[in-house]
Amino acid sequence: MPASPCVFLTGATGFVGGTVLACLSSSHPNIKIKALIRQEAVAKELQSLHPNLTPIIGDLSSLALLTSTASDAGFVIHAAGENIPAVCALIDGLTSHDNTESEATLPLPRLISLTGPRSLINLSKPITGNLATDSRPWSDVTDADKILNVPEDRIHAGADQAILTHSVAQCVGTMLVSPGQLWGRGKGHVKKESNSALYYKMVKSRGRAFVIGEGTATWSWTSIGDLGQAIVFLMEQALLRGSEQRAQLGVNHEGYYFVRTGDLSMIDRARAVSERLGLGEVESVSVDEAKKMHPFGAVMWGCGERTRADKLAQLGWMPNDTDWRELMQEAGGERA
Ligand SMILES: NC(=O)c1ccc[n+]([C@@H]2O[C@H](COP(=O)([O-])OP(=O)(O)OC[C@H]3O[C@@H](n4cnc5c(N)ncnc54)[C@H](OP(=O)(O)O)[C@@H]3O)[C@@H](O)[C@H]2O)c1
């Protein structure tokens, strides 16, 4: 392990990566952070806010740059979206390190890559907007194998599986971190809102909150701040603690981590925003109407899967922000 740890972060200007940067810098000001940033001007701004940050100007298509920067850093957090060649290039860079501890059977954890639980949605069944009668929460402990073996044509699934296959082949320990709906205002400097801002905007422009069907479809959620803290927690266990704690971290096929605080149905969310904006009854729309509103509308507003973050709980991590209404209304609350 290097004397002064260095973390390579991608997506530092994004909703999730910006929050990770803020959480990491404030809790570990001595950790050096290298951040992949596309624009020089933004890089300068972030550097002025984070003295521990060295911008790496480049794009995810600069594979040789990703490999060499990951190799120098030794630990990587990838929050720049789904991109299999880029993540494989990061993994290649991490192979230059000693990746096993004596007597260890699993490779050392060196990469956190963001994914999402939309891989759990079975889109071969019709979207109804309702909670399926056979639906049950997915545990990242007891359902780990099933989660990583869903058909690879599902959202995120092909990328998750390709990343883990490459990690195993290269003997690099990867943790896939999978939050559901994210509530609250991003802690980063650049992008502070995400999908929940889009629904709010739609509701405002229609003058009515809406759901598909009865809106009993339910997603698990966590706050963006807690997601940032959970990622920093996993990095700490991987990089800053002794071999005993490191050994407790699952990686690769034992390395899929949900981050979850609670569950929220579409109808409860719609009622809350309707009440806040004084819009009256929630309207039920069809799948086709949702698709007209947004090409991805039916999936965003008509599906839901509940998750259980049992792995993080076993490691002793708990979320702090437990009130979704408060997070919805935080700082002006342009989200729902
Ligand atoms: N937001 C959510 O609700 C949510 C929920 C579950 C999982 N996730 C997962 O979290 C990850 C991050 O999502 P996000 O919401 O933070 O996305 P985001 O706000 O759109 O941020 C994307 C980040 O990636 C960077 N990026 C994109 N393409 C790039 C490229 N070709 N080269 C270099 N940088 C590039 C962007 O840089 P620029 O600023 O230069 O564009 C930005 O920093 C994704 O994998 C997503 O699936 C997000």
The ligand as a Tripos MOL2 file, in Angstrom:
@<TRIPOS>MOLECULE
LIG
   48    52     1     0     0
SMALL
NO_CHARGES

@<TRIPOS>ATOM
      1 N1        -28.2160    9.6510  -10.4880 N.am      1 LIG1
      2 C1        -28.8820    8.5950  -10.0940 C.2       1 LIG1
      3 O1        -30.0510    8.6970   -9.6900 O.2       1 LIG1
      4 C2        -28.2230    7.2420  -10.0740 C.ar      1 LIG1
      5 C3        -28.8860    6.1740   -9.4670 C.ar      1 LIG1
      6 C4        -28.2960    4.9080   -9.4790 C.ar      1 LIG1
      7 C5        -27.0510    4.7290  -10.0860 C.ar      1 LIG1
      8 N2        -26.4270    5.7830  -10.6750 N.ar      1 LIG1
      9 C6        -25.1340    5.5390  -11.3550 C.3       1 LIG1
     10 O2        -24.1300    6.4510  -10.9230 O.3       1 LIG1
     11 C7        -23.2380    6.7380  -12.0070 C.3       1 LIG1
     12 C8        -23.0690    8.2310  -12.1210 C.3       1 LIG1
     13 O3        -24.3420    8.8060  -12.3960 O.3       1 LIG1
     14 P1        -24.6190   10.3580  -12.2200 P.3       1 LIG1
     15 O4        -26.0640   10.5030  -11.9530 O.co2     1 LIG1
     16 O5        -23.6450   10.9750  -11.3060 O.co2     1 LIG1
     17 O6        -24.3390   10.8810  -13.7050 O.3       1 LIG1
     18 P2        -24.0650   12.3890  -14.1640 P.3       1 LIG1
     19 O7        -24.5240   13.3600  -13.1400 O.co2     1 LIG1
     20 O8        -24.6020   12.5030  -15.5460 O.co2     1 LIG1
     21 O9        -22.4730   12.4750  -14.2200 O.3       1 LIG1
     22 C9        -21.7210   11.7820  -15.1680 C.3       1 LIG1
     23 C10       -20.2470   12.1030  -14.9570 C.3       1 LIG1
     24 O10       -19.4810   11.3330  -15.8600 O.3       1 LIG1
     25 C11       -18.6980   12.1920  -16.6740 C.3       1 LIG1
     26 N3        -18.5990   11.6250  -18.0120 N.ar      1 LIG1
     27 C12       -19.6230   11.1930  -18.7890 C.ar      1 LIG1
     28 N4        -19.1240   10.7580  -19.9750 N.ar      1 LIG1
     29 C13       -17.7760   10.9330  -19.9170 C.ar      1 LIG1
     30 C14       -16.7280   10.6940  -20.8160 C.ar      1 LIG1
     31 N5        -16.9480   10.1690  -22.0460 N.pl3     1 LIG1
     32 N6        -15.4640   11.0000  -20.4330 N.ar      1 LIG1
     33 C15       -15.2140   11.5220  -19.2000 C.ar      1 LIG1
     34 N7        -16.1750   11.7850  -18.3060 N.ar      1 LIG1
     35 C16       -17.4430   11.4870  -18.6650 C.ar      1 LIG1
     36 C17       -19.4510   13.5200  -16.6930 C.3       1 LIG1
     37 O11       -18.5480   14.5290  -17.0650 O.3       1 LIG1
     38 P3        -19.0360   15.9210  -17.7660 P.3       1 LIG1
     39 O12       -19.4100   16.8440  -16.6320 O.co2     1 LIG1
     40 O13       -17.8510   16.3640  -18.5150 O.co2     1 LIG1
     41 O14       -20.2190   15.5800  -18.6380 O.co2     1 LIG1
     42 C18       -19.8990   13.5750  -15.2390 C.3       1 LIG1
     43 O15       -18.8150   13.9510  -14.4210 O.3       1 LIG1
     44 C19       -23.8270    6.0600  -13.2360 C.3       1 LIG1
     45 O16       -23.1540    4.8540  -13.4560 O.3       1 LIG1
     46 C20       -25.2620    5.7850  -12.8510 C.3       1 LIG1
     47 O17       -25.7990    4.6550  -13.4930 O.3       1 LIG1
     48 C21       -26.9760    7.0350  -10.6750 C.ar      1 LIG1
@<TRIPOS>BOND
     1     1     2 1
     2     2     3 2
     3     2     4 1
     4     4     5 ar
     5     4    48 ar
     6     5     6 ar
     7     6     7 ar
     8     7     8 ar
     9     8     9 1
    10     8    48 ar
    11     9    10 1
    12     9    46 1
    13    10    11 1
    14    11    12 1
    15    11    44 1
    16    12    13 1
    17    13    14 1
    18    14    15 2
    19    14    16 1
    20    14    17 1
    21    17    18 1
    22    18    19 2
    23    18    20 1
    24    18    21 1
    25    21    22 1
    26    22    23 1
    27    23    24 1
    28    23    42 1
    29    24    25 1
    30    25    26 1
    31    25    36 1
    32    26    27 ar
    33    26    35 ar
    34    27    28 ar
    35    28    29 ar
    36    29    30 ar
    37    29    35 ar
    38    30    31 1
    39    30    32 ar
    40    32    33 ar
    41    33    34 ar
    42    34    35 ar
    43    36    37 1
    44    36    42 1
    45    37    38 1
    46    38    39 2
    47    38    40 1
    48    38    41 1
    49    42    43 1
    50    44    45 1
    51    44    46 1
    52    46    47 1
@<TRIPOS>SUBSTRUCTURE
     1 LIG1         1 GROUP 0 **** ****
